[in-house]
């Protein structure tokens, strides 16, 4: 799987020392890097610092990057490592950052009824509470797959595990969520 043509050009130029090309890569992946770090650190300030540090480290390691491989999983691995190191070092156990990256219900333009808004809020709260009760590794795999919309391969790279491990953790986590939350909540 080779990188997209624009990404390939930016990578080649970056590997040649073109800072402007690397800045474009940073802009391309900045939000994804932050969201990935946020899932792992569960703290916005730590996530921002981890993402920034990861981009600096990636710049320094571009010479070792294999250009025939996709850049995104490689970068997300660095981001995830930085985020884990930051969280381990700080020893923080703050509230679930998934609330920040949680999906908003689609809007049809009309304001929802107060009853519907309350129902959606209750279901969202129940799902977040169920996510909080999951094991840390299972919560991370759910966040990467469904909130960050990473593929199984990218999730494995970001979490530093094998694709099979991602699949088994995901299966286990979804089974636990189904058991904890009423079926209607999972449909919201």
C-alpha angles and dihedrals in degrees: 000000000000125000121261115274096252091047090047091054093047091048093049092049091045092050086053090057100263103151092188091058091050090050088056090052089050091052090048094055102024098104094043091049091050093047091048091050090045092056090053101039097034088210124095096213092049091045092053092050092045091051092048092048090048092054090050091049092045090053089053092047098046090105089063094046115109104229092203089067127071115272098211098067090043091052093044090053089057091045092050092049091050091047093049091048091049092049093046092048095048095041091213121167102183129158121290112289089200087089087068095052095036116129121258115227112255114265122226092194094259120097112251118244115264089247093053092045090052092047092050091048092050092049092047091050091049091050093048090049090051090049090052090056093056122099112268093250093049092048090051094051091049091049094048095047102039108021099035093031093224120163119246089258092050091045090052091050093047094048096039097239140104125278090245089056090052090052095049094045090047092050092048093046094049091049090052092048091050091051094048101042130055111254092245091060092059090055094060 
